[in-house]
Amino acid sequence: MENDKLIDLAAKIANTRDEKAFSEIFDFLAPKVNSYYLKNNLSFEQSEELTQEVLSAVWLKADLFNPDKSKFITWAFTIARNKKIDLYRKQNNKKIEDQDVRDFLYQHNNISDYEIESSINKIKQELDENQQKLIKMSFFEQKSHKKIAEELEIPLGTVKSRIRSTLNKMQKFLT
């Protein structure tokens, strides 16, 4: 579908809430957005849900589209990209509690809660704030060493060696 036709349909949605115009945009855009999500390794359910969210946003925000700034398809895919980013952020913002760590680390061992608590408390006391931050960023926030180096503005090799030495330090209290 040509950009001029999409602009016309978007204007009809923005001005008169034209359902026929929206139906045409939906039929054109939905398969493309869904395919985009599937190619980005989202599950079928996630891609369907996000596609619906994108098209809902097109319906609700058609009046914000400015044909002087971008093509309609670019505007729609910007919404799609932002929805994908929001999904990743939601997935990665899960709070991880000490108990979750204990359950994961010791799920098949017969270690008492007191021993686990004692080990974790020793680790917390022994690690300074920077070491704790590195471990959190690397393992709980799942950031790459390169990303950590960029955020903390320190060399990549320094990040790697500090994480390695911190893990060695932690291991003393877990064995």
Secondary structure, DSSP 8 states (H G I E B T S, - for coil): --HHHHHHHHHHHHHH--HHHHHHHHHHHHHHHHHHHHHTT--HHHHHHHHHHHHHHHHHHGGG--TTTS-HHHHHHHHHHHHHHHHHHHHHT----HHHHHHHHTTTS---HHHHHHHHHHHHHHS-HHHHHHHIIIIIS---HHHHHHHHT--HHHHHHHHHHHHHHHHHHH-
